[in-house]
């Protein structure tokens, strides 16, 4: 288990370029060693930040990238709640990624079948892995401490057999989703959380410093053999008392 690195930036404006650098450096490393780069994406504010910063890079080459989604809402791709739909509009349509390199859900299927279909797609994309091993997963955290679609006190927190699980009762709409499970998340070679804004400060403290009672889902992300980064801005880090790293926008991870 690699050490967790909590890296604090003055604002999200300084955080963004370092996030893009992390993605491209891990991509270069993976392509050199394996011939491809596997990336798992999350939605929310991460979509616009990542898209903006990657598109600002000169000579970005995504032709050997394989992209999956850490979770996805069961809505049509033109729905504003679709994580894939947002990335397609803001990023995929503007870079040289192959359509075959983007692993999407089939939102026309019932939620259980959708999860089974996405499981099959992941297994085909990772034929040598019992549990898919992504080079990099980018995660967000909700104000309730959830990550992916793994919510506090939900039975899916204990799922160990399925790599993708269906959800029909999400406490946050829309209710129907599919999500990667902890076995996949914690198998990744690198996991990076991005958490910004003062509204995240109370929950970030409890996730990173512990609390009485069960650990929040985000706190249960502990890669078995991978790196773990928490990239946060000053407002989100305002309540932290642990030792952190402070970096500016030109830093490299």
C-alpha positions in Angstrom: 0.0 0.0 0.0 1.5 3.3 -1.1 1.5 6.3 1.2 -1.4 8.7 0.7 -0.4 12.2 -0.5 -2.6 15.1 0.4 -1.7 18.0 -1.9 -3.2 21.4 -1.3 -3.3 24.2 -3.9 -4.3 27.9 -3.4 -7.3 27.4 -5.7 -8.8 25.1 -8.3 -7.1 27.3 -10.9 -3.7 26.1 -9.7 -4.9 22.5 -9.1 -6.2 22.0 -12.7 -2.9 22.1 -14.6 -1.3 19.7 -12.1 -4.2 17.3 -12.5 -3.7 17.3 -16.3 0.1 16.8 -15.8 -0.7 13.8 -13.6 -2.9 12.3 -16.2 -0.5 12.7 -19.1 2.6 11.5 -17.0 0.7 8.4 -16.0 -0.4 7.9 -19.6 3.1 8.2 -20.9 4.4 5.7 -18.3 1.6 3.2 -19.1 1.9 3.5 -22.9 5.7 2.9 -22.6 5.3 -0.2 -20.6 2.0 -1.7 -21.8 1.2 0.0 -25.1 -2.0 1.7 -23.8 -3.3 3.9 -20.9 -6.4 2.9 -19.0 -8.3 5.8 -17.3 -11.4 5.7 -15.2 -13.4 9.0 -15.1 -16.0 10.4 -12.7 -18.5 13.2 -13.3 -19.4 16.3 -11.5 -17.1 19.3 -11.5 -14.3 17.1 -12.7 -15.7 17.0 -16.2 -15.2 20.7 -16.9 -11.8 21.0 -15.1 -10.2 18.0 -16.7 -11.6 18.8 -20.2 -10.3 22.4 -20.0 -6.9 21.5 -18.8 -6.3 18.6 -21.1 -7.4 20.6 -24.1 -4.9 23.3 -23.1 -2.0 20.9 -23.5 0.0 21.1 -26.7 0.3 17.9 -28.7 -2.2 15.9 -26.5 -2.3 12.3 -28.0 -5.2 10.1 -26.8 -5.0 7.5 -29.5 -3.8 4.8 -27.1 -6.2 5.7 -24.3 -8.9 3.3 -23.0 -11.5 5.1 -20.9 -14.1 3.7 -18.6 -16.4 5.4 -16.1 -16.2 4.9 -12.3 -20.0 5.2 -12.2 -22.7 6.3 -14.6 -26.3 7.3 -14.4 -28.9 5.3 -16.3 -30.0 8.1 -18.6 -29.7 8.7 -22.3 -26.4 10.1 -23.5 -28.0 13.5 -24.4 -29.3 13.9 -20.9 -27.3 16.5 -18.9 -27.0 13.9 -16.1 -25.0 11.6 -18.4 -21.3 11.6 -17.5 -20.3 10.1 -20.8 -22.5 12.7 -22.6 -20.8 15.6 -20.8 -17.3 14.3 -21.6 -18.2 13.6 -25.2 -19.3 17.2 -25.7 -16.5 18.8 -23.7 -13.5 16.5 -24.4 -13.9 13.3 -26.5 -15.2 15.1 -29.6 -12.1 17.4 -29.5 -9.3 14.8 -29.2 -8.1 11.8 -31.2 -9.5 9.1 -28.9 -10.9 6.1 -30.7 -14.6 5.3 -30.3 -13.5 1.7 -29.5 -11.4 3.2 -26.6 -14.4 4.5 -24.8 -16.3 2.0 -22.7 -19.9 3.2 -22.2 -22.9 1.7 -20.6 -26.0 0.6 -22.6 -28.5 2.9 -21.1 -31.4 1.2 -23.0 -31.1 -1.8 -20.7 -32.7 -2.4 -17.3 -30.3 -1.5 -14.6 -29.3 -5.1 -13.6 -28.7 -6.0 -17.3 -26.9 -2.7 -17.8 -24.4 -3.6 -15.0 -23.9 -7.1 -16.4 -23.3 -5.6 -19.9 -20.8 -3.1 -18.5 -19.1 -5.9 -16.6 -18.7 -7.8 -19.8 -17.2 -4.8 -21.6 -14.7 -4.3 -18.8 -13.7 -7.9 -18.8 -13.1 -7.8 -22.6 -11.0 -4.7 -22.1 -9.0 -6.3 -19.3 -8.7 -9.9 -20.4 -5.7 -10.7 -18.3 -7.1 -9.3 -15.0 -9.5 -11.1 -12.7 -10.4 -7.6 -11.5 -9.7 -4.7 -13.9 -6.5 -2.8 -13.0 -6.8 0.7 -14.3 -3.7 2.8 -14.6 -5.5 5.8 -13.2 -8.9 6.5 -11.6 -10.1 10.0 -11.1 -12.6 10.3 -8.3 -14.7 13.0 -6.7 -16.4 13.1 -3.3 -19.9 14.2 -2.4 -20.7 16.3 0.6 -22.0 13.1 2.3 -18.6 11.4 1.7 -19.7 9.2 -1.2 -17.5 8.4 -4.1 -18.4 6.7 -7.4 -22.0 5.7 -6.6 -21.0 4.2 -3.3 -23.0 5.9 -0.6 -22.8 5.9 3.2 -24.6 2.9 4.9 -25.5 1.4 1.5 -25.2 -2.4 1.1 -23.0 -2.0 -2.0 -20.2 -0.9 0.3 -19.7 -4.5 1.1 -19.8 -5.9 -2.4 -16.7 -8.0 -3.1 -17.7 -10.3 -6.0 -19.1 -8.0 -8.6 -16.8 -5.5 -10.4 -19.8 -3.4 -11.5 -22.9 -3.2 -9.4 -26.4 -2.0 -10.3 -28.2 0.6 -8.1 -31.9 1.4 -8.1 -32.1 3.4 -4.9 -29.4 6.1 -5.1 -30.0 8.7 -2.4 -28.9 11.3 -4.9 -31.0 11.5 -8.2 -31.2 10.0 -10.6 -31.9 6.8 -8.7 -30.7 4.2 -11.2 -27.0 3.9 -11.7 -24.2 1.5 -12.2 -20.9 1.8 -10.3 -17.5 0.3 -10.0 -17.1 -1.5 -6.6 -14.3 -1.2 -4.1 -12.4 -4.3 -5.5 -11.9 -2.4 -8.8 -11.2 1.0 -7.2 -8.6 -0.4 -4.8 -6.9 -2.4 -7.6 -5.9 0.7 -9.6 -2.3 1.6 -10.1 -3.1 5.2 -9.2 -6.2 6.9 -7.7 -6.6 10.6 -7.5 -9.4 12.4 -5.7 -10.2 16.0 -6.7 -12.1 17.9 -4.0 -12.5 21.7 -4.1 -14.6 24.4 -2.4 -15.4 25.3 1.2 -18.5 23.1 1.2 -16.2 20.1 1.2 -14.1 21.2 4.2 -16.1 19.5 7.1 -16.4 16.1 5.3 -12.8 16.2 4.0 -11.5 16.5 7.5 -13.5 13.4 8.6 -12.5 11.4 5.6 -8.8 12.2 5.9 -8.5 12.4 9.7 -11.1 9.8 10.8 -14.3 10.1 12.7 -16.4 8.1 15.2 -18.5 5.5 13.6 -18.1 3.8 10.2 -15.6 5.3 7.7 -17.1 7.3 4.9 -17.0 5.5 1.5 -14.3 7.9 0.2 -12.1 7.0 3.2 -12.3 3.3 2.2 -10.4 4.0 -1.0 -7.0 2.6 -0.2 -5.3 1.1 -3.3 -3.7 -2.2 -2.5 -0.6 -1.7 -4.6 -1.2 1.8 -6.0 -0.7 5.4 -5.4 -3.3 7.6 -3.7 -3.5 11.3 -4.2 -6.0 13.8 -2.7 -5.8 17.0 -4.7 -7.6 19.8 -2.9 -7.8 23.5 -2.8 -7.3 25.8 0.3 -11.1 26.3 0.9 -11.6 22.5 1.0 -8.5 22.0 3.2 -9.4 24.7 5.7 -10.2 22.4 8.6 -7.4 19.9 8.1 -4.8 19.5 10.9 -2.8 16.7 9.3 0.4 17.4 7.5 -0.1 18.3 3.8 2.0 19.2 0.8 1.5 22.6 -0.8 2.1 23.0 -4.5 1.6 25.6 -7.2 0.3 25.1 -10.7 3.7 24.3 -12.2 4.3 21.3 -9.9 4.6 17.7 -11.1 3.3 14.6 -9.3 
